[in-house]
Amino acid sequence: MSLNVERLEASFSQLKNKETEFTTYFYANLLADFPEVQPLFAQTNLVKQSEKLFQSLVFVVDNLRNPEALTTALKGLGTRHVKYGVLPEH
């Protein structure tokens, strides 16, 4: 299965002006469906975290055609999340 970049870009463009709505829904569902990750957010400002999440998504979608930028950024993101206590099963 290959990535349909055009479809992903078009889909995400519909969310760009709904950042708060999207991130509120995302975290509500994440924490409801996977309560075991709640301790990871105990000391987290969810407003700021939501902004970071959305900025990361914008970066990823904006760089779907630039794998070098994605590789570097996503490796850094993964490294930081390991430091936060995120496990492979998360």
C-alpha positions in Angstrom: 0.0 0.0 0.0 1.5 3.3 -1.0 0.9 6.7 0.6 -1.6 8.8 -1.4 0.0 12.2 -0.7 -2.5 14.2 -2.6 -5.4 12.7 -0.7 -3.7 13.2 2.7 -2.9 16.8 1.8 -6.5 17.5 0.7 -7.9 15.8 3.8 -5.7 17.7 6.2 -6.4 21.0 4.5 -10.0 20.6 5.8 -8.7 20.4 9.4 -6.2 23.3 9.3 -8.8 25.8 10.5 -10.2 23.4 13.1 -7.1 23.0 15.3 -8.7 23.3 18.7 -11.7 21.1 17.7 -9.4 18.4 16.3 -6.9 18.3 19.2 -9.7 18.4 21.8 -11.3 15.4 20.1 -8.0 13.6 19.7 -6.9 13.9 23.3 -10.4 13.1 24.7 -10.5 9.9 22.6 -6.9 9.0 23.3 -7.3 9.3 27.1 -10.7 7.6 27.1 -9.6 4.7 24.8 -6.2 4.2 26.4 -6.4 5.3 30.1 -3.1 3.6 30.8 -1.4 6.6 29.0 -3.0 9.2 31.3 0.0 9.3 33.7 2.2 10.5 30.7 0.1 13.6 30.7 -0.1 14.2 34.4 2.3 17.2 34.4 1.4 18.3 30.9 -0.3 21.5 29.9 -2.8 20.0 27.4 -3.4 23.4 25.7 0.3 23.7 24.9 0.6 20.0 24.1 -2.3 20.3 21.7 -0.6 23.2 19.9 2.6 21.1 19.6 0.6 18.1 18.3 -1.0 20.2 15.6 2.2 22.0 14.6 3.8 18.6 14.2 1.0 17.4 12.0 1.2 20.5 9.9 5.0 19.9 9.5 4.5 16.3 8.6 1.9 17.0 5.9 3.8 20.0 4.6 6.9 17.8 4.2 5.4 14.6 2.8 7.4 15.2 -0.3 10.6 15.9 1.6 11.5 12.6 3.3 14.9 13.9 4.6 13.2 16.6 6.7 10.6 14.1 8.0 13.2 11.6 8.9 15.2 14.0 11.0 12.2 15.6 12.7 10.4 12.3 13.4 13.6 10.7 14.8 13.9 13.7 17.2 10.2 13.5 18.1 10.6 9.7 18.8 13.7 10.3 21.0 11.9 12.9 23.1 8.9 10.7 23.6 11.0 7.9 24.9 12.4 10.3 27.4 8.8 11.1 28.4 8.2 7.5 29.2 6.4 6.5 26.0 6.7 2.7 25.4 6.6 0.9 22.0 3.1 -0.4 22.9 1.9 3.1 23.2 
